[in-house]
Amino acid sequence: MEEEITKLFKVRRTVLQMLRDRGYNIEESDLNMKREEFIQKFCKAPLNKVNKEALFFAANKGPNSADKIYVFFPEGPKVGVSVIKNDVAMKMGGDKVTRGIIIVPMPITGPAKSYLVEVNKILTIEVFEEAELVTNITDHKLINKYYVLDDQAKKELLTKYTVKDTQLPRILLSDPLARYYGLKRGQVVKIRRSDATSLDYYTYRYAV
C-alpha cells in the first residue's frame, strides 16, 4: 500500500509539471506538495488507500479560462470503453472541455483504444500509463528544452528560412517528449541544445 501511495504521489506531481510545461496555470503549492500532505488530502481511512476519484483536477492555459484541460485518474486495473465514454467523454462534453488526460495503471483495453480513435475526432483525450509518469523525463540533464511554437511563431520561422514545415526534421507524435508536451500533428517544436562548450543553439522539429 505504501508503494502505491508513493507511486501515485510521484505520478500526480509529474502530471502537474507536464501541464505547467505546456503553459497551464498550476499552483506552486500543488507542485511542491509533500508526501504527507498528499496522504492527508487523497487517502481514505482506514486502509489508507488513495482515492483516485479525488485526484481529478482541471487546469486553465494562460489567462484564457475557456482553454481548459481535465485530468482523470479512473479506478483500475483495466480501463474499458464504459469508463472512457461515461466517466470521461460525457463529462468533458457536458462541460464543453475539449482536452483531457487519462492516467491508467495498465494499458487500456483494445475496444477502448478503438473507441478513443473515434472520440478523438471530436475531443482530444490522451492516455498515459502510471509507469510512464513516475519520473519526469525532462528532469534528466541530457534532455533538451522544448518550446512548442504557436501559429504566428511557426509562420515567422518558415518565412525567415523560406521553407515549408514539411521540410523540417520530424518528430513522431509517439516520441515520449512529444507526448509529454502534448504535440499535435503539424505543430513545430523549438529545441534548445547545448554543445561541448555549453553554448546554446536551437533546432526545430515538425510533428508527424
KOLZADREN-570440 format. One record per residue (C-alpha): residue number from 1; x, y, z. Coordinates in pm, whole numbers. Layout:
{keza = NUM; u = X; v = Y; w = Z} $
...
// end
This chain:
{keza = 1; u = 0; v = 0; w = 0} $
{keza = 2; u = 284; v = 238; w = 85} $
{keza = 3; u = 444; v = 173; w = -254} $
{keza = 4; u = 115; v = 250; w = -429} $
{keza = 5; u = 82; v = 578; w = -238} $
{keza = 6; u = 437; v = 680; w = -325} $
{keza = 7; u = 385; v = 590; w = -691} $
{keza = 8; u = 64; v = 792; w = -726} $
{keza = 9; u = 218; v = 1082; w = -536} $
{keza = 10; u = 502; v = 1093; w = -790} $
{keza = 11; u = 268; v = 1043; w = -1088} $
{keza = 12; u = 45; v = 1333; w = -982} $
{keza = 13; u = 349; v = 1559; w = -939} $
{keza = 14; u = 481; v = 1471; w = -1287} $
{keza = 15; u = 139; v = 1540; w = -1444} $
{keza = 16; u = 132; v = 1882; w = -1276} $
{keza = 17; u = 484; v = 1956; w = -1402} $
{keza = 18; u = 388; v = 1839; w = -1751} $
{keza = 19; u = 89; v = 2071; w = -1766} $
{keza = 20; u = 294; v = 2360; w = -1631} $
{keza = 21; u = 543; v = 2298; w = -1912} $
{keza = 22; u = 255; v = 2303; w = -2161} $
{keza = 23; u = 157; v = 2650; w = -2040} $
{keza = 24; u = -125; v = 2565; w = -1799} $
{keza = 25; u = -172; v = 2751; w = -1472} $
{keza = 26; u = -52; v = 2524; w = -1192} $
{keza = 27; u = -29; v = 2637; w = -831} $
{keza = 28; u = 315; v = 2621; w = -670} $
{keza = 29; u = 156; v = 2469; w = -361} $
{keza = 30; u = 41; v = 2174; w = -573} $
{keza = 31; u = 379; v = 2134; w = -740} $
{keza = 32; u = 558; v = 2140; w = -405} $
{keza = 33; u = 310; v = 1924; w = -212} $
{keza = 34; u = 483; v = 1684; w = 29} $
{keza = 35; u = 400; v = 1315; w = 50} $
{keza = 36; u = 247; v = 1363; w = 396} $
{keza = 37; u = 15; v = 1634; w = 260} $
{keza = 38; u = -78; v = 1406; w = -31} $
{keza = 39; u = -178; v = 1130; w = 213} $
{keza = 40; u = -389; v = 1368; w = 422} $
{keza = 41; u = -569; v = 1504; w = 116} $
{keza = 42; u = -615; v = 1198; w = -104} $
{keza = 43; u = -601; v = 883; w = 110} $
{keza = 44; u = -905; v = 716; w = 262} $
{keza = 45; u = -906; v = 563; w = 610} $
{keza = 46; u = -887; v = 304; w = 749} $
{keza = 47; u = -693; v = 128; w = 472} $
{keza = 48; u = -506; v = 446; w = 375} $
{keza = 49; u = -581; v = 375; w = 11} $
{keza = 50; u = -552; v = 655; w = -247} $
{keza = 51; u = -893; v = 788; w = -352} $
{keza = 52; u = -829; v = 815; w = -725} $
{keza = 53; u = -1157; v = 995; w = -788} $
{keza = 54; u = -1031; v = 1278; w = -566} $
{keza = 55; u = -714; v = 1308; w = -775} $
{keza = 56; u = -916; v = 1452; w = -1065} $
{keza = 57; u = -828; v = 1813; w = -1142} $
{keza = 58; u = -872; v = 2082; w = -1408} $
{keza = 59; u = -631; v = 2349; w = -1528} $
{keza = 60; u = -660; v = 2656; w = -1749} $
{keza = 61; u = -399; v = 2765; w = -2003} $
{keza = 62; u = -272; v = 3121; w = -1960} $
{keza = 63; u = -537; v = 3385; w = -1895} $
{keza = 64; u = -797; v = 3206; w = -2107} $
{keza = 65; u = -1036; v = 3022; w = -1875} $
{keza = 66; u = -1205; v = 2870; w = -2182} $
{keza = 67; u = -884; v = 2680; w = -2269} $
{keza = 68; u = -916; v = 2408; w = -2007} $
{keza = 69; u = -792; v = 2054; w = -1961} $
{keza = 70; u = -931; v = 1778; w = -1736} $
{keza = 71; u = -711; v = 1509; w = -1579} $
{keza = 72; u = -876; v = 1181; w = -1479} $
{keza = 73; u = -744; v = 901; w = -1257} $
{keza = 74; u = -1001; v = 622; w = -1305} $
{keza = 75; u = -1005; v = 324; w = -1074} $
{keza = 76; u = -832; v = 26; w = -1229} $
{keza = 77; u = -698; v = -210; w = -1303} $
{keza = 78; u = -840; v = -222; w = -1656} $
{keza = 79; u = -999; v = 86; w = -1813} $
{keza = 80; u = -1251; v = -1; w = -2082} $
{keza = 81; u = -1499; v = 168; w = -2315} $
{keza = 82; u = -1758; v = 240; w = -2045} $
{keza = 83; u = -1514; v = 439; w = -1832} $
{keza = 84; u = -1387; v = 648; w = -2123} $
{keza = 85; u = -1738; v = 702; w = -2258} $
{keza = 86; u = -1936; v = 763; w = -1938} $
{keza = 87; u = -1679; v = 899; w = -1693} $
{keza = 88; u = -1452; v = 1094; w = -1929} $
{keza = 89; u = -1606; v = 1185; w = -2266} $
{keza = 90; u = -1953; v = 1261; w = -2131} $
{keza = 91; u = -1818; v = 1485; w = -1854} $
{keza = 92; u = -1592; v = 1670; w = -2098} $
{keza = 93; u = -1875; v = 1711; w = -2348} $
{keza = 94; u = -2118; v = 1829; w = -2083} $
{keza = 95; u = -1870; v = 2085; w = -1952} $
{keza = 96; u = -1761; v = 2188; w = -2303} $
{keza = 97; u = -1399; v = 2091; w = -2227} $
{keza = 98; u = -1226; v = 1960; w = -2538} $
{keza = 99; u = -896; v = 1835; w = -2395} $
{keza = 100; u = -839; v = 1565; w = -2136} $
{keza = 101; u = -579; v = 1326; w = -1998} $
{keza = 102; u = -649; v = 983; w = -1852} $
{keza = 103; u = -394; v = 826; w = -1617} $
{keza = 104; u = -426; v = 448; w = -1607} $
{keza = 105; u = -245; v = 175; w = -1408} $
{keza = 106; u = -207; v = -50; w = -1714} $
{keza = 107; u = -282; v = -37; w = -2089} $
{keza = 108; u = -646; v = 31; w = -2176} $
{keza = 109; u = -845; v = -247; w = -2344} $
{keza = 110; u = -844; v = -299; w = -2720} $
{keza = 111; u = -1206; v = -186; w = -2762} $
{keza = 112; u = -1125; v = 124; w = -2552} $
{keza = 113; u = -840; v = 209; w = -2789} $
{keza = 114; u = -1074; v = 180; w = -3087} $
{keza = 115; u = -1337; v = 394; w = -2915} $
{keza = 116; u = -1071; v = 654; w = -2831} $
{keza = 117; u = -980; v = 686; w = -3200} $
{keza = 118; u = -1342; v = 773; w = -3277} $
{keza = 119; u = -1398; v = 1011; w = -2986} $
{keza = 120; u = -1072; v = 1190; w = -3064} $
{keza = 121; u = -1227; v = 1310; w = -3389} $
{keza = 122; u = -1424; v = 1547; w = -3165} $
{keza = 123; u = -1222; v = 1570; w = -2844} $
{keza = 124; u = -853; v = 1537; w = -2762} $
{keza = 125; u = -804; v = 1269; w = -2498} $
{keza = 126; u = -455; v = 1147; w = -2416} $
{keza = 127; u = -377; v = 831; w = -2220} $
{keza = 128; u = -69; v = 782; w = -2005} $
{keza = 129; u = 20; v = 477; w = -1801} $
{keza = 130; u = 125; v = 545; w = -1443} $
{keza = 131; u = 464; v = 383; w = -1504} $
{keza = 132; u = 541; v = 647; w = -1770} $
{keza = 133; u = 496; v = 928; w = -1518} $
{keza = 134; u = 667; v = 805; w = -1202} $
{keza = 135; u = 967; v = 1012; w = -1307} $
{keza = 136; u = 972; v = 1327; w = -1519} $
{keza = 137; u = 1174; v = 1254; w = -1833} $
{keza = 138; u = 1259; v = 1622; w = -1876} $
{keza = 139; u = 1448; v = 1625; w = -1544} $
{keza = 140; u = 1732; v = 1424; w = -1699} $
{keza = 141; u = 2033; v = 1650; w = -1751} $
{keza = 142; u = 2077; v = 1526; w = -2111} $
{keza = 143; u = 1722; v = 1618; w = -2211} $
{keza = 144; u = 1698; v = 1935; w = -2416} $
{keza = 145; u = 1443; v = 2209; w = -2354} $
{keza = 146; u = 1139; v = 2208; w = -2585} $
{keza = 147; u = 922; v = 2505; w = -2682} $
{keza = 148; u = 603; v = 2448; w = -2882} $
{keza = 149; u = 558; v = 2728; w = -3137} $
{keza = 150; u = 219; v = 2892; w = -3174} $
{keza = 151; u = 81; v = 2955; w = -3523} $
{keza = 152; u = 233; v = 3303; w = -3552} $
{keza = 153; u = 579; v = 3192; w = -3436} $
{keza = 154; u = 565; v = 2897; w = -3676} $
{keza = 155; u = 473; v = 3128; w = -3965} $
{keza = 156; u = 760; v = 3365; w = -3882} $
{keza = 157; u = 1007; v = 3075; w = -3864} $
{keza = 158; u = 905; v = 2936; w = -4203} $
{keza = 159; u = 917; v = 3284; w = -4360} $
{keza = 160; u = 1259; v = 3355; w = -4212} $
{keza = 161; u = 1415; v = 3039; w = -4354} $
{keza = 162; u = 1191; v = 3022; w = -4665} $
{keza = 163; u = 1098; v = 2659; w = -4605} $
{keza = 164; u = 777; v = 2459; w = -4573} $
{keza = 165; u = 703; v = 2294; w = -4241} $
{keza = 166; u = 725; v = 1952; w = -4405} $
{keza = 167; u = 1088; v = 2029; w = -4499} $
{keza = 168; u = 1188; v = 2048; w = -4132} $
{keza = 169; u = 1329; v = 1745; w = -3949} $
{keza = 170; u = 1049; v = 1541; w = -3798} $
{keza = 171; u = 944; v = 1426; w = -3452} $
{keza = 172; u = 694; v = 1143; w = -3417} $
{keza = 173; u = 383; v = 1203; w = -3208} $
{keza = 174; u = 467; v = 875; w = -3034} $
{keza = 175; u = 800; v = 1014; w = -2914} $
{keza = 176; u = 795; v = 1033; w = -2530} $
{keza = 177; u = 886; v = 1402; w = -2533} $
{keza = 178; u = 626; v = 1479; w = -2800} $
{keza = 179; u = 371; v = 1311; w = -2576} $
{keza = 180; u = 497; v = 1499; w = -2270} $
{keza = 181; u = 444; v = 1833; w = -2442} $
{keza = 182; u = 116; v = 1727; w = -2599} $
{keza = 183; u = 224; v = 1792; w = -2957} $
{keza = 184; u = -36; v = 1773; w = -3231} $
{keza = 185; u = 24; v = 1678; w = -3593} $
{keza = 186; u = 157; v = 1977; w = -3788} $
{keza = 187; u = 296; v = 2165; w = -3490} $
{keza = 188; u = 659; v = 2277; w = -3478} $
{keza = 189; u = 872; v = 2250; w = -3168} $
{keza = 190; u = 1184; v = 2457; w = -3099} $
{keza = 191; u = 1456; v = 2259; w = -2920} $
{keza = 192; u = 1731; v = 2421; w = -2718} $
{keza = 193; u = 2051; v = 2218; w = -2720} $
{keza = 194; u = 2397; v = 2273; w = -2570} $
{keza = 195; u = 2723; v = 2182; w = -2742} $
{keza = 196; u = 3052; v = 2073; w = -2587} $
{keza = 197; u = 3132; v = 2434; w = -2494} $
{keza = 198; u = 2793; v = 2464; w = -2317} $
{keza = 199; u = 2676; v = 2720; w = -2573} $
{keza = 200; u = 2307; v = 2701; w = -2654} $
{keza = 201; u = 2176; v = 2659; w = -3007} $
{keza = 202; u = 1834; v = 2578; w = -3146} $
{keza = 203; u = 1688; v = 2320; w = -3381} $
{keza = 204; u = 1330; v = 2264; w = -3497} $
{keza = 205; u = 1112; v = 1959; w = -3546} $
{keza = 206; u = 784; v = 1910; w = -3731} $
{keza = 207; u = 534; v = 1682; w = -3553} $
{keza = 208; u = 404; v = 1392; w = -3764} $
// end
